[in-house]
Amino acid sequence: MPSTDSGDGAANPAPPPAADPVDDLVTTSHSLTVRRRKLNYTATTGRVVLRREVVTDGKVEGHLPKAEVFLTAYTLDGADPGQRPVTFAFNGGPGAASVWLHLGVLGPRRVVSGDAGALARPPYQLVDNPDTLLAHSDLVFIDPVGTGMSRPAKGEKSGEFSGFQPDLESVAEVIRLWTTRRGRWLSPKFLAGESYGTTRAAGLAEHLQRRHGMYLNGVMLISAVLDFGTIRFTAGNDKPYPLFLPTYAAIAHHHGLHGDRDLADVLAEAEDFAARDYPWALARGSRLTPAERAATVTKLAALTGLSEDYVDRVDLRVEHIRFFTELLRHRKLTVGRLDGRFTGWESDYAREHLGTDPAMAAITGPYTAAINHYLRAELAYPSDLPYEVLSSAVFREWSYKEFENSHVTVADKLATAMRTNPALKVHVASGYHDGATPYFATEETLARLAIPAELRDNIEVKYYAAGHMMYVHDESRSQQAKDLAEFVQRSSNR
């Protein structure tokens, strides 16, 4: 038998080889009253092991662990699994855990984070969520590898999961395993993604069909980005400037820079200019006459709340981070990227780019505290692993190599999924004050989807007077919960 020397001359047996990881799921029982209806439900939380088939010279040598993926699932007690819908939910980043949708709007418990101008103070509070989608669908919240408590298996490289295609494959495998082990292949099935999670969801809709033959009932895209060419301010790409303009106008309106005008009136003017005259002016370049350029400067300044001098100096092209820094510079404030209703302070008001997103800073504390308490104290999952709410390591490692020499887009994949499965319904939720995934850019992408006219009615779009996480705004959260519930109910009908 192999042995090791302890240092005093005595031989000790070598340690046994490490055992393969196994699923470590914990199950707890709960109840919740929703509009005088008592919901008894089971929560299952923990890590599921994903495995890789090892083949050498055509021979299968085994199935080695490749990752341990953390999830939290809620199932309604006593429900018929053949009739009961199930929704698989995740956030974006890349590098974000599912905590935001989980404790923000969909789950049976939610964190009280406060809102712009009225933030909650630590320590924070968890409360029952009577608007939870659990009243209408079972829920499975998935943390992609590197986020939450999901990690690569021992010996695996983290970068192998941090990319567009490997991410699709690993999340799809979690969905396939859960569906198979729970006997839910005949259940109505939905995906709900936020931000990059909408990119993932659109890709998954096509991947699940093609790879596993799993056809979905619906996809919920919250703060959507399906075509990165509409939001990336890269050299030579003028497309984002008009598509961000209505969002700039909405944010300026919120901060009182449009007087007493109605938001709808401001947005209508901004959308009209962004759809026609503004792209034309950018395309004309030096061919604009002095009068045409002056008129464009005046119009842009009025809509954005910026000075004419600033608009002229940036050559009619207001980049979004610069906008968030410039808009309220005269008040020594910056505005949020994720939600332009939030404001923050900087140490230097001469800089061009904000150092911290005030919206992200405002909600990180409540959500992080809430998920760390909730998983351990209420769902009884014992782990010392840090819960990675937003992993900068995953973001840094992320690869889009599948889109080399092109911009990232999954609009084609969503269109393929819809053409292949004409029953697939799509719900899109957009916040007017979202400076990360602007609603007008989403509209442009949806309008260009390569689907026949007969499938256009399969898409519904809802708007909210808030930002990227529109559910931090109580009125928007209540309406969004209602909209999502109606979508799932309607799309589940056989």
N, C-alpha and C positions, 0 to 999 in steps of 0.2 A: 504493500500500500504506500502511495506517496506520502511524504511527511515533510514538516518544516521544523527548523531549529528555533526554539524559543529564545535562544540567547544564553541560556545557562547550561547548554549541553544536552538538554532533554529534547527528544523528538516529539512533535505534536502532529496529529493527523492533519492533512491538508483540508481546508474548508471545502464542503461539498459544492458542486456547481450550482449557480443560482437557478432557482426554479423559474419557469416561464411565468409571466404575469397572468393573472386571471381576472375576470370581471369582478368588481368589488361593489356591487350595487346594494344600496340600502333602501328599504321600503318603510314608509310611514303612512298613517291614516289621518285624514283631516276632514273637516266639514266647513261649509261656507253658505251663508244665506244670501240668495240673489233674488231680490224682489219677492220676498216672502216664500221663495222656493229653496228648500234646503238641499245643497249639493254635498253628497258624501263622495270623497275622492281619495285616490291613492297616489302618493308621490313616490317616485323611484329615482334616486340620484346616485351618481358614481361614475366609474370609468369602465368603458367597454373596450376590449382588446381587439384591435384589427390585426389581421395576419396576412402574410405574403406567401404565396405558393412558390416553393423552391424547386426548379426543374433543372436537372443536369443530364445532358445527352439524351433528352427525351424522357427521362425518368423523374417522376415526382418523388422528391426526397423528404418532403415535410412541409409544414406550414408554420413559418417562423413569425413571432410577434413583430409588428412594425410600429405600432402606436397604441396608446391608451387614450381614448377620447372620452371626455367628461360630458355628461348629459343630465338633464333633469326632465323627467316625464310625468305628466299628470293624466290619470285615466279616471273617468267617472265610474263609480261603483255600480254594478248591476246593469250597465248599458249593453245593448246588443252590438258586438264588435262589427257585425256586417253592415249595420246602419249608421253607426257612430263615426263621424268624420274624425280625422287626425291631422293636425297641423305641425309641420316641422319648421322650427324658427331659428334664425341666427342673425347676428349683426354683421358688420363689415370690417372696415379698417383700410386694407387688410391688417389683421392683428387684434381685432376687437372681439371680446367675448360676447355671449348672448345676453348679458345682464341687462342691457338697456331695454330691449323688448320684453324681457322676462319680468323685470320689476318696474317697468314703466307703464305698460298698457295691457299686455296679453295675459300675464299670469294671475293666479288667485290672490297673491299678495303684491303690494306695490309700495315703493318708497315715497315718502313725502319730501320732495326736494325743494319745494317752493318754485317761484317763477321769477322772471326778470323784474327787478325792483323790489322783490319780496322773497328773498332766499331764506330757506330754512337754516337754522343754526345747529351746529353739532351740540350734543349727540343727536342723531337723526331717528326717524320713526318709521316703522313698517306698519301698514294697516291692511285690512281686508280690501280686496278689489271687487266690488259687486258688479263691475262692468267687464270682468274677465271673459275672455273668449272660451274659457273652459265650460261655460254654460251651453256652448254650442258645438265644441270640438275638443277632443283630447289634444294635449299639447306636448311636444318634445322639443326642448331647447338644447341646441348643439353648440358646443364650444370647439371650433376647429383646432387642429394641432398647434400647440404653442400659445393658445389663449386659455383663459379660465384655468382649470387644472388638467388640461389635455397636454400630453407630452409624447415625444417620440419614445419608442421602446429602447431599452438598453442596447447600446451599440449602433443605433440609427442616427443619422445626421438630421438636424432640425431643418436644414435647408432643403431636404428632399420633399418636404411638405409645403414649403413656402413658395408657392407658385400657382398660377392660374389652373393648369390641368391637374397637378397632383392634389390640389385643394378640392377640386370637383370630385375626383375619384375617391378621396378619403371620406368626404361628407356623404357622398352617394352610398358608400359602403355602410356607413352608420345607419342611414335610412333603410337600406335593404335588410340589414341584420335586424333592426328593431321591428320592421314590418313582418319579417319572416318568423321571428321568435315569438311575436305576440299574436300571430295569426290574423294579420290585418290587411292581407292582400285584397280583400273584397271591400274594405272600408273606403269611403270617399277620402281622398288624400290631397293635402294642400302644402304649399311652401310659403313661408313668410320671411322676407329678407329686408334688411334696412341698409341703405348706403351701398358700400361694396357688396353687402349681402344681396342686393338686387341684381348685381352683376353675376354673383354666384347662383342665385335662384333661376335667372334666365338660362344660364348655362346648364344647370342641373335639370331643368325641365326637358331639355333636349337630350342630355346625357342619360338620364334615367330611362327615357323611352328607348334610346338606341342601344344602350348597354344591357339594361335589365328588363326591358319590356314593360316598365312601370309607367302607366299613363296617369296623369294627374287630373283632378277636377279643377284646381285653380292655383294661381300664383298671386301672392300679395306683395307688391313692390312699394316699399315705404321709403320715400326720399331717394328716388331712383336715379341711377346712372347706368345706362346701357351702351352708350357710345362716348368714350372718353375724349373724342375729338371735339365734343360740344362743351367741355369744361376745362380743358387744358390750354393754358395761355402760352403756347409754344411759338417760337419765332416763325413768322410767315403764316400763322393760322389766325385769321381774323374772325372765325366763326363764333368763338365764345363771347366776344364783346357785345353784340346785340342780344345774345341769349341771356346774359346776366343783367341787362338793362332793367327789365321790369322788377327784378329783385332789388336792385339798387334803389329804384323808385319807391318800392314798398318800405324799405328800411328808412329811407329819408322821410317818408310820410310818418312812420311810427315816431320818429324823433322830432316831429313838429316842423319839418322844413317844407311842407306843402300847405301850410295854413290850415284852414278848416275844410279843405276838399275831402270828399269821400275817397276811401281807398280804391273802391271799384273804378271811380272816375280816373284816378291817377294811373292805375294799372292799364286801363283801356288805352289811354294816351301813349303810355310807354310801349305797350305791345304793338300798337299801330306803327309807331316810329321804328321799333326794333325789327318789324317784319318787312318794312319797305325802304324808307329813306335812309336809315342808318347804314345798312349793309351796302347800299348803293354808294353812299358817301365814302365809305372805307375802300370800296373797290376802285373808286375814281382816283384816289391818291392825289398826285400833283396835278391831275387834270381838273380838280375842283377849282372853280373860279373863286376869287376872294369873297364874293358875296355869298356863294354857296357854303364855303367853309365857315364863314361868320355865322350864318344861320344855323349850321349844324352845331357849332360850339354853344350858341345861345340855347338851343333846344336841349342838348345834353346836360348843360349846367342846370337848367330849370328842372329837369327830370331827376337828376341824381342828387341835387342839393349841394353840388360842388361849385366852386367859383369858375367863371368863364376863363380866367387866367390859367387855372390848373388844367382844365380840359384842353385848352390850346397847347399848353406845354407838354402834355402827354400825347399829343398828336391825335386827339379824338379817341384814344384807346385807354379806357379806364380798367386796369387790371384789378382783380378782386381783392387781393390782400392789401394793395395800395389804397383801395377804396375804404376798407375797414379802418385803416389807419388815418386817412385824410378827412373823412366825413365830419367828425366832431372834434377835429384838432383844435378848433377855436374854443372849445369847451374843456380842453385837456382831457379828452376821453377817446377811447377806441371802441369799436362795435364788434360784436361777435361774428365769426365766420359761420359757425353752425347755426346760429340764431342771432340775427341782427338786432333783435330787441334788447339783448344784453349789452351792457357797457362795462368798460374796465379802465384801469389806470396803467400808465407806463412810467418808467423812470426818465424817459427822454422823448419829448414831443417833437423833435426835429427828425426822428428816424422815419424811414420810408415804409418799414414793415413792422407790424405789431409783434411783440415778443411772445405774448400769450393770447390764446383765444378766450375772451371773457366768458363765452357760453360754455366751452368745455371746462374751464376752471370752476364754473358755478355748479356743475352737476357731478363732477368726478367724485368729490367727497361723499355726498349722500349715497350714490350708487355703490361705491366701493365698500363703505361701512355696512350697508344693508346686505349685500350679497355675502360678505364674510360672516356676518352674524347669522343670516338666514340658513345657509347651507349647514352650518355646524350646530346651531342651537335649535332650529325648528325642523330641519330635515335630517338631523342626526348623522351627518356624514363626517367621520373623524379623519382629519388630514391636516398635516402641518404645511402642506404645499401652499405657496402663495397663489392666490387667485389673480391671474393676469387679466385685469380689466381691459387694458389696451397695451399690447406688447410692441414696444419699439423694435425689439429684435426681429420679430416676424416681419414688421414693415420694412426694415432695412434689407432683409434677405429676400424679399418677395421678387419673383421673376415673372415677366410677361414674355418669355422667349417665344411663345407660340405666335406672337404678334410682331416679330422682328420686321423692321422696315415698314411698319404700319401702326396705326393707333389701335388701342384696345376697343373692341366692340363685341357685344353679344346680341345685338339687335337681330343679326341673321339667325342665331341659335333660337331665340324666342320665336321668330317668325316660322322657322322650321318646325318647332314644337307645335305651334298653333295650326299650321297647315296639315301636319301629320295627325294631330288629335283635334278635330274641329270642335270638340266639346270643351276644350280647355278655356277657362275664363281667366281674365287678368284684371286685378284691381291695382290701381296706382294712387298713392297718397302723396301729396306735395304740400310743403309749407311755403307761404308767400315770402317769408323772411329767411329762407334757407339759402345761405351764401356758399354752400358746398356743392349742392346738387340743385341748381335753380330750376324752378317749375317750367319756365319757358323753354329751356333746353330739353327737358323731358317731353314736352309737347311736340317739339320738332322731331325728336327721335321716333315717337309713336306714330306721327303722321307719315313717316317714311318707311314704316315697317312693310316688308314685302309679303303682305297677306292680301287675299282677295277681299273685295268689298263686303262679301257675305259674312266675313269674320270680324268686321270692324265693331259690330255691336257686342262682341265678346270682351271688349275693353271698356272699363269704367275708370274715370279719374275723379278724385275728390281733393278739395283744396281746404287749407286751414290757415287761420291768421296767426301762425307761429312759425317755427323754424324746422331744422333738420329732425330733431326729436320733438315733434309737434305736441306730443303727449305731456310735456312738462307744463303746458298751458292747460289748466283744468277744463275750460270750455271746449278746447280742441280735443282733449283726451276723451271726454264723454261722447262727443260726436264721432270721433274716429272709432271708438269701441263699438258704437252702434253701426257704423258703416261696415266694419269688418264682420260683425256678426251677421248682418243682412247678406253680405256677399257669400259667406260660407253656407248659410242656410239655402240661399237661392241656387248656388252652384252645386250643392249636394243632392238636389232633387233628381230622382232617377227617371 
